[in-house]
């Protein structure tokens, strides 16, 4: 049983090495935007790292769009630059047109009215 656990832990997540093209582009754009936000605020990597409680290398990796950078780092950077409010609409279920259409198409159809039984024989 322990061998199975070791095998599972040893597997690499290929998503980190080769994310879908659209995902890679989105991460890259976010990384560039975060670096621009930091530079506009005249903050050093060290200052930002101290503010969010991490190391300079983590900030550098985020600004380079490294796919293994934790989402918490990206959100912390947005918070540090007072841009976190911009994320409130992410994956909003009320704006998920595809999901809403699918939900509607799978909604149970109204069944026929049941006839009321009477005691009239």
C-alpha positions, 0 to 999 in steps of 0.5 A: 500500500505504501508503494502506491502512495509513493508512486502517486506522489512521484508523478509529475503534474504536466499542467505545470510544464505544458499548460494549455496555450490560453492558460499560459497566455493569461498567466503571462499577461497577469504576470506582466500586469503585476510587474507593471503595477509594482513598478508604477508604485515604485516598489522593490521586489523586497518591499512587496515580498515583505508586505505579503510575507514571502520571499523575493524569488516568489515575487520574481517567479510570479512576475515571470508567469511561472505556472507553479506559482501559487494562486495565493501569491497572485491574489496577495500581489493584487491585494498589495497593489489594491487591485483585489476588487478586480477579481470579484467577477471571476467565475461568477455563476450569474455571468456563466452563460454556458453553465446557465444554458446547460442548467436550463436544458437539464432542468426537469420538465413539468410533469402532467397534472395527476388526475384526482381520484374520487370515490365515485364508482 
